[in-house]
Amino acid sequence: MPIELILFLLLFATAVVIARLKDLFAAAMLTGIFSLVSAGLFTLMDAVDVAFTEAAVGAGISTILMLGTLSMTARNEDQQPFRWLPLLVVLITGAVLIIGTLDMPAYGDFQAPAHQHELYAGFIETTREEIEHIPNIVTVILASFRGYDTLGETTVIFTAAIGVFLLLGHRMKHEQEPAPDAQPDDPSEAGNES
C-alpha cells in the first residue's frame, strides 16, 4: 500500500473524528494534526513550498489561534440540531469535485500538460545565467520567478502572526486590569488608600 494512500486514509479518519467531537480543545488539537499530515502528503507529492506553508499556518499559527480563542470561550460545543441542507450542499460539492477530476492525467504522469510546458525548461536553462549567487534552483524559482506567490504566502503567515499577537495581547490586558468593584484583601491597604 503506498504511503500516500495511508496518509489520505489517516486524513479521512481524522476529519471524521473532528466532526463528531464535542470537546473543542481536542478538536483544535486534531485539526493541527490534520494539517501536519496534510503537509506530509504535500511533501510526498513534491510540493515542498505548499507543505511548508501548511505546516506553518495550518499546524502552527492556526492551532495557536484556536487555542487562544478557546481560552476565552467554553471548552465544549453546545449540541446543534441536525440540518439536512448543509449536508446536501457538502455532498453535491464533493461529487462535483470528484467528477471534475475524472479526466485529469494520472498522478506523476510525465505526459501531463503541466509537465510539458516549456517554462520549466526555460527555468532550468536560464537560472544559472540570470541569477548567479544562489546555487539552489528551487530557491531561485521561489524567490525570483515565483516571487509574488512567495510574497503572498509570507503575507498570510505574517497576518496570522499579527492576529496571534493581538489575540494574546488583548487577553493579557484583560487579565492585568483589576475589576472596578474589587476590594483589597488586606484591611491595612484599604486604610492606606484613604
N, C-alpha and C positions, 0 to 999 in steps of 0.2 A: 504494500500500500504506500503510495507516495506521501511524502511529508506534507505537501500542500493540502491533500485531502484530509489528513489528520488534523491539521490546523483549522481547516474550514469546518470540520465537524465540531471541533472544540469551540469555535466561534458561535456556531449554531446553538450548541448546548448552553453556553454562557448567556446568550441572548434570551433563551427560553427561561433560564433561571432568573435573570434580571427582571423579566416581565412579570414573573409570578411572585417576586419578593415583596413583602410589606415593610421590611426593615430597610429604611433609606440609606443608612450607613453601609450596610452590606451591599446594597445595590450600587452605591457610589464606588466602593472598592472593586466590585466585579466589573464595573464599567471601565475602570483603569486597566484591569487585567484584559478585558476585551480589546482595548486599544493597543496594549502591548503585544498581544497575539497577532493583531492586525499588522503591526509594524514588522513582526517576524515574517508574516506572509508576504508583505511587500518586499522585504529583503530577498526572500527566495525567488521573487518574480523580477529581480534585478531593478527594482525601483527604490534605490537606497535613499534618494533625496525625499521621496514621499514617506518612506519608513521613518526617517529621522524626524520629519515634521509630525507624523502621527505619534511617535513616542514622546516628543517634547510637548506637543499641545494636548493630544488625547489622553495619554497615560500620565503626563506630568501636571501641566497647569490646569487642565480641566478637572482633574481629580481634586486638586487643591481648592479650586473654586467651589466645587460641590461640597467638599468637607467644610469649607468656611461658611457656606450657606446653611449647611445642616447645623452648625454650631449656633445659629441664630433662629432656627426653627425646630419643629418637632422631629423626633427621630423616626416615628412610624407614620406610614401613609394611611389616611382615612379611606375606608373602602368606598369606591365609587360604583354607582350602578352600571351594569353591563350595557354597552351600546353597540348595536349592530352596524351602524353607518361607518364609524371609523374602521372597523374590521373589514367591511366590504371595500372601502377605499384602499386599504393596505393590500388586500388580496388582488384587486384589479390592477393596482400599480405594479405589484410584484409579477403578475402574469404578463403585463405589457413589457416589463424589463427583460424577462426571460425570453419572450418571443422575439424581442429585438436583438438578442444575442445569438439566435439560431443560425444566422447566415454569416457570422463572424468566422475568420480563419481560426484554426486550432492554435492553442496556446504554444508559443515558441516556434511557430511555422515561419521559416525563413522567407517563404514566398508571400507573406502577408504584406499589404500595401505599406504599412508603417516601416517595414524593413527594406523596402525597395526605393525609398525616396533618396534622391541624390544629395540631399542636405547633409546626411551623415558622412558620406564620402568627402564632402567639402570640409566638414569639421575636422576630420582626421588629416586631410592633406594640408590644410592651411593653418592649423593651430600652431604648429612649431614656428612657422614663419611670422604670423601676426602677433603672437604673444610668446616671447622668448623666456621670460623669467619664471614661469610656472611649469614645472615638469609634468604634473598630473593632468591628463587631458580631460578627465571628468570635472576636476576643479575649474579648469578653463571654461568648459561649456556652461557650468552652473554660474560662475561668477561673471562671465562675459557675454556669451551668446544668449544665455537664458537669464540675463541679469534682472529683467523686470519680474520674471516669475520668482526668482530667489528673493528679490526685494519684497514681493507680495507675501511670501511665506514668512520672512523675517518680520514684516509688519504685523502679521497675525500673531506671532509669538510675542512680540513687544506689546501689542494691545492686550493680550491675555495677561501678561505680567503686570501691566499697569492696573488691570482690573483686580488682580490678586492683592496688590499693594493697597489699592483704595478700599477694598473689602476688609482686609485685615486692619488697616489704619482706622477705619470707621468703628470697627469692633473694639479696638484698644481704647479709642477715645471715649466710648460709652462706658467701658469698664472703669476708667480712671475718674470719671466725673462722679462726685457724691450725689446722692439723691437729695432733692431740695428740702424734704422734711426729715432728713437724717439727724438724729441726736447723737452727741458724743457719748461713747461708752463710759468714760471716766468722769465722775461728777466734778473733779477739780478742774478739768479742762473747760467745763461749762462755766465755772466761776471765773476763770481767767479770761474768757472771751468777753464777759460783760464789763 
